[in-house]
Amino acid sequence: MEILINFISAILLVLGVFLGISGAIGLFRFPDFYTRMHAAGVTDTLCTACIIGGLVLQAGFTLITVKLIFILLFTWYSSPAAGHALIKAAHKTGLRPLLRKDSEQEEKSS
């Protein structure tokens, strides 16, 4: 049984790291603020869930598990709210999303 728990935990940890790296790559590769925030917002919540899920399996039923679950709940509630607040602030200050026709004009002028 311990081997199965270790195996599932390892899969969750590797998946979490993969999602974190893919979100970081999205931050560098996407063209504008809104798509970058989408990449960060989607991957960080799932990344945190996978990593903390793997750590919970490793910790067993202890006080550490309770603390990890509280961290997960806090992240699930605060991360989407923070992303929404950042995007709303950017929109109110007049930052326009990069549209397809805008990106085609930039490519032609380059």
C-alpha positions as a Markdown table, in Angstrom:
| # | Residue | x | y | z |
|---|---|---|---|---|
| 1 | Met | 0.0 | 0.0 | 0.0 |
| 2 | Glu | 2.9 | 2.4 | 0.8 |
| 3 | Ile | 4.3 | 1.8 | -2.7 |
| 4 | Leu | 1.0 | 2.8 | -4.3 |
| 5 | Ile | 0.8 | 6.0 | -2.2 |
| 6 | Asn | 4.4 | 6.9 | -3.1 |
| 7 | Phe | 3.7 | 6.3 | -6.8 |
| 8 | Ile | 0.5 | 8.4 | -6.8 |
| 9 | Ser | 2.3 | 11.1 | -4.8 |
| 10 | Ala | 5.2 | 11.2 | -7.3 |
| 11 | Ile | 2.8 | 11.4 | -10.2 |
| 12 | Leu | 0.9 | 14.4 | -8.6 |
| 13 | Leu | 4.2 | 16.1 | -7.8 |
| 14 | Val | 5.6 | 15.7 | -11.3 |
| 15 | Leu | 2.3 | 16.8 | -12.8 |
| 16 | Gly | 2.3 | 19.9 | -10.5 |
| 17 | Val | 5.8 | 20.8 | -11.5 |
| 18 | Phe | 4.9 | 20.3 | -15.2 |
| 19 | Leu | 1.9 | 22.6 | -14.8 |
| 20 | Gly | 4.0 | 25.2 | -13.0 |
| 21 | Ile | 6.6 | 25.2 | -15.7 |
| 22 | Ser | 4.0 | 25.4 | -18.5 |
| 23 | Gly | 2.5 | 28.4 | -16.8 |
| 24 | Ala | 5.9 | 30.1 | -16.5 |
| 25 | Ile | 6.5 | 29.4 | -20.2 |
| 26 | Gly | 3.1 | 30.9 | -21.0 |
| 27 | Leu | 4.1 | 34.1 | -19.1 |
| 28 | Phe | 7.0 | 34.6 | -21.5 |
| 29 | Arg | 5.5 | 33.3 | -24.7 |
| 30 | Phe | 2.0 | 35.0 | -24.8 |
| 31 | Pro | 1.8 | 38.4 | -26.5 |
| 32 | Asp | -0.2 | 40.6 | -24.1 |
| 33 | Phe | -1.1 | 41.0 | -20.5 |
| 34 | Tyr | -4.5 | 39.4 | -20.6 |
| 35 | Thr | -3.3 | 36.1 | -22.2 |
| 36 | Arg | -0.3 | 36.0 | -19.8 |
| 37 | Met | -2.7 | 36.4 | -16.8 |
| 38 | His | -4.9 | 33.6 | -18.2 |
| 39 | Ala | -1.8 | 31.3 | -18.4 |
| 40 | Ala | -0.8 | 32.2 | -14.9 |
| 41 | Gly | -4.3 | 32.0 | -13.4 |
| 42 | Val | -5.2 | 28.7 | -14.8 |
| 43 | Thr | -2.0 | 26.8 | -14.2 |
| 44 | Asp | -1.2 | 28.1 | -10.7 |
| 45 | Thr | -4.4 | 26.9 | -9.1 |
| 46 | Leu | -4.1 | 23.4 | -10.6 |
| 47 | Cys | -0.4 | 23.3 | -10.0 |
| 48 | Thr | -0.9 | 24.1 | -6.3 |
| 49 | Ala | -3.6 | 21.5 | -6.0 |
| 50 | Cys | -1.4 | 18.7 | -7.5 |
| 51 | Ile | 1.7 | 19.6 | -5.5 |
| 52 | Ile | -0.2 | 19.9 | -2.2 |
| 53 | Gly | -2.1 | 16.7 | -3.0 |
| 54 | Gly | 1.2 | 14.9 | -3.4 |
| 55 | Leu | 2.5 | 16.3 | -0.2 |
| 56 | Val | -0.6 | 15.4 | 1.7 |
| 57 | Leu | -0.2 | 11.8 | 0.5 |
| 58 | Gln | 3.4 | 11.8 | 1.8 |
| 59 | Ala | 2.5 | 13.3 | 5.1 |
| 60 | Gly | -0.3 | 10.9 | 6.1 |
| 61 | Phe | -2.9 | 12.0 | 8.5 |
| 62 | Thr | -1.1 | 14.5 | 10.7 |
| 63 | Leu | -1.2 | 18.1 | 11.7 |
| 64 | Ile | 0.9 | 18.8 | 8.6 |
| 65 | Thr | -1.9 | 17.6 | 6.4 |
| 66 | Val | -4.4 | 20.0 | 8.1 |
| 67 | Lys | -2.0 | 22.9 | 7.5 |
| 68 | Leu | -1.5 | 21.8 | 3.8 |
| 69 | Ile | -5.2 | 21.7 | 3.3 |
| 70 | Phe | -5.6 | 25.2 | 4.8 |
| 71 | Ile | -2.9 | 26.5 | 2.4 |
| 72 | Leu | -4.7 | 24.8 | -0.5 |
| 73 | Leu | -8.0 | 26.4 | 0.4 |
| 74 | Phe | -6.4 | 29.8 | 0.8 |
| 75 | Thr | -4.7 | 29.5 | -2.6 |
| 76 | Trp | -7.9 | 28.4 | -4.2 |
| 77 | Tyr | -9.8 | 31.4 | -2.9 |
| 78 | Ser | -7.1 | 34.1 | -3.2 |
| 79 | Ser | -5.5 | 33.2 | -6.6 |
| 80 | Pro | -8.6 | 33.7 | -8.8 |
| 81 | Ala | -9.6 | 36.8 | -6.9 |
| 82 | Ala | -6.1 | 38.3 | -7.3 |
| 83 | Gly | -6.1 | 37.5 | -11.0 |
| 84 | His | -9.5 | 39.0 | -11.4 |
| 85 | Ala | -8.5 | 42.2 | -9.5 |
| 86 | Leu | -5.3 | 42.6 | -11.7 |
| 87 | Ile | -7.2 | 42.2 | -14.9 |
| 88 | Lys | -10.0 | 44.5 | -13.8 |
| 89 | Ala | -7.4 | 47.2 | -12.8 |
| 90 | Ala | -5.6 | 46.8 | -16.2 |
| 91 | His | -8.9 | 47.2 | -18.0 |
| 92 | Lys | -10.0 | 50.2 | -16.0 |
| 93 | Thr | -6.6 | 51.9 | -16.7 |
| 94 | Gly | -7.2 | 51.5 | -20.4 |
| 95 | Leu | -4.9 | 48.6 | -21.3 |
| 96 | Arg | -6.5 | 47.1 | -24.4 |
| 97 | Pro | -6.1 | 43.4 | -25.3 |
| 98 | Leu | -4.0 | 42.6 | -28.3 |
| 99 | Leu | -6.4 | 41.7 | -31.1 |
| 100 | Arg | -5.6 | 39.6 | -34.1 |
| 101 | Lys | -5.6 | 42.5 | -36.5 |
| 102 | Asp | -3.2 | 44.4 | -34.1 |
| 103 | Ser | -0.8 | 41.5 | -34.1 |
| 104 | Glu | -0.8 | 41.2 | -37.9 |
| 105 | Gln | 0.0 | 44.9 | -38.2 |
| 106 | Glu | 2.9 | 44.6 | -35.8 |
| 107 | Glu | 4.3 | 41.6 | -37.7 |
| 108 | Lys | 4.1 | 43.6 | -41.0 |
| 109 | Ser | 5.9 | 46.6 | -39.6 |
| 110 | Ser | 8.7 | 44.5 | -38.1 |
